[in-house]
Amino acid sequence: MSEVNKNQRDFWSGKGGDIWVERQNAMDTMLSPLGEAALNKLNLNEGENVLDIGCGCGHTTLNIAKRISPDGQVTGLDISEPMLKRAKESANEMSISNASFNCVDVQTDDMGEEVYSAAFSRFGVMFFEDPVAAFCNINKSLITGASLSFVCWQSPALNPWQSLFIEAVKKYVDLPSPPPRSPSPFAFMESEYVSSILEESNFQNIMIEGHEAEVNMFSGRSLSDSVKDYISINPVVSGMLKDSTEQEKTEIINSAIEAFSPYYSAKGLMFPSATWLVTAIK
Ligand SMILES: C[S@@+](CC[C@H](N)C(=O)[O-])C[C@H]1O[C@@H](n2cnc3c(N)ncnc32)[C@H](O)[C@@H]1O
C-alpha cells in the first residue's frame, strides 16, 4: 500500500477512527451547526450527484441524501474503514438508498472525471499531504460549473478548545509544534493559503467567509471524560502525547481539566469557535 497519507490512514483507520465511531453522536452535536452553515451555501436541488469528501461516519452524507431524495445521489469518500462501516450501517438503519460510501484516498485514488454536480466537506479536507493534488483530483471529478463548499477551522488562537489544551501540554512537556500547514485540523487556518490551493487546482469564484459560533463538545460527558475524549479524537494531540509517560499524561489531563472548567456547564463543554466557510466553482 502507498506510503502517501500513511500517518493519517493509520490514525483514522486505527484508534482515532474507533473513538470517532464511539463518540459519533457527541461529534455530530458539536459539528452539525458548522456543517449546516457550509451545506446551506450549496443550494442543492433534487436530482444532484453530490460528493462528500472525508465523510467519516456519514452524518452529513445521509443529510444530503435526504435533501436530494428521491432522484439525487450522494457518495461519501473516506480513508477510515471503521467510520465508513458505521456510515453504511446508519444508511441501512435509516433505509436510505441514495447514499453510497467508498474507501478512497481523495488525494491519490481515481475519483472519475466529470461525475459530480457538487462537492461538500465538513472538516474532511485538512489532512492531505499534498492538498493541491487532492483538490486537482476533486476538481477533475466535478462537472463544469459544479459548486464546492467546505468548512475548516481558523487558527487555534480563535478556538480556545485547542489553544488552552496546547498551553496545558506545554507546561509539562516541551513538544515541538507540528510544521505549519502539515496535515492537521488547523492546516487550513490561513485563508490566503486555502485560496492559493484552490486557485492552483483550477477553481474559480473562490469565497472565504469567517464564521463564529459557540460549539458544544462531548455533550453528556463529565469534564474529565471530555478531556480524555478530546485527546483521542485529535490526530495531532494524540501524536504529541504518544511518547509521554503515564505521569506526564496524568499531569496534562489535570491541567487541561483546570483550563477547560470555566467552559463546562450542564450541557457539557461550551466553547467559542471560529471557522472558514469556503466556496468555489469549477
Ligand atoms: C475531522 S474528520 C471529519 C469527519 C466527518 N466529515 C465529520 O464531520 O464528522 C476528518 C475525516 O477526513 C478523512 N480523511 C483524511 N484524509 C483523507 C483522505 N486523504 N481521503 C479521504 N478522506 C480523508 C478522515 O478519515 C476523517 O474521517
The ligand as a MOL file (V3000), in Angstrom:
LIG
                    3D

  0  0  0     0  0            999 V3000
M  V30 BEGIN CTAB
M  V30 COUNTS 27 29 0 0 0
M  V30 BEGIN ATOM
M  V30 1 C -12.2290 15.5560 11.2780 0
M  V30 2 S -12.8170 14.1040 10.4850 0 CHG=1
M  V30 3 C -14.3750 14.6770 9.8440 0
M  V30 4 C -15.3060 13.5460 9.5130 0
M  V30 5 C -16.6940 13.9670 9.0320 0
M  V30 6 N -16.6340 14.7840 7.8300 0
M  V30 7 C -17.4310 14.6840 10.1270 0
M  V30 8 O -17.6190 15.9080 10.0350 0
M  V30 9 O -17.8450 14.0340 11.1000 0 CHG=-1
M  V30 10 C -11.7780 14.0670 9.0430 0
M  V30 11 C -12.1000 12.9530 8.0640 0
M  V30 12 O -11.2810 13.0830 6.8920 0
M  V30 13 C -10.9040 11.7740 6.4780 0
M  V30 14 N -9.7060 11.8510 5.6230 0
M  V30 15 C -8.4550 12.2320 5.9960 0
M  V30 16 N -7.6180 12.1430 4.9470 0
M  V30 17 C -8.3410 11.6990 3.8760 0
M  V30 18 C -8.0290 11.3710 2.5270 0
M  V30 19 N -6.7890 11.5010 2.0470 0
M  V30 20 N -9.0270 10.9360 1.7100 0
M  V30 21 C -10.2950 10.7750 2.2020 0
M  V30 22 N -10.6400 11.0580 3.4760 0
M  V30 23 C -9.6850 11.5090 4.3100 0
M  V30 24 C -10.6750 11.0600 7.8000 0
M  V30 25 O -10.6480 9.6570 7.6740 0
M  V30 26 C -11.8240 11.5730 8.6500 0
M  V30 27 O -12.9760 10.7840 8.5260 0
M  V30 END ATOM
M  V30 BEGIN BOND
M  V30 1 1 1 2
M  V30 2 1 2 3
M  V30 3 1 2 10
M  V30 4 1 3 4
M  V30 5 1 4 5
M  V30 6 1 5 6
M  V30 7 1 5 7
M  V30 8 2 7 8
M  V30 9 1 7 9
M  V30 10 1 10 11
M  V30 11 1 11 12
M  V30 12 1 11 26
M  V30 13 1 12 13
M  V30 14 1 13 14
M  V30 15 1 13 24
M  V30 16 1 14 15
M  V30 17 1 14 23
M  V30 18 2 15 16
M  V30 19 1 16 17
M  V30 20 1 17 18
M  V30 21 2 17 23
M  V30 22 1 18 19
M  V30 23 2 18 20
M  V30 24 1 20 21
M  V30 25 2 21 22
M  V30 26 1 22 23
M  V30 27 1 24 25
M  V30 28 1 24 26
M  V30 29 1 26 27
M  V30 END BOND
M  V30 END CTAB
M  END
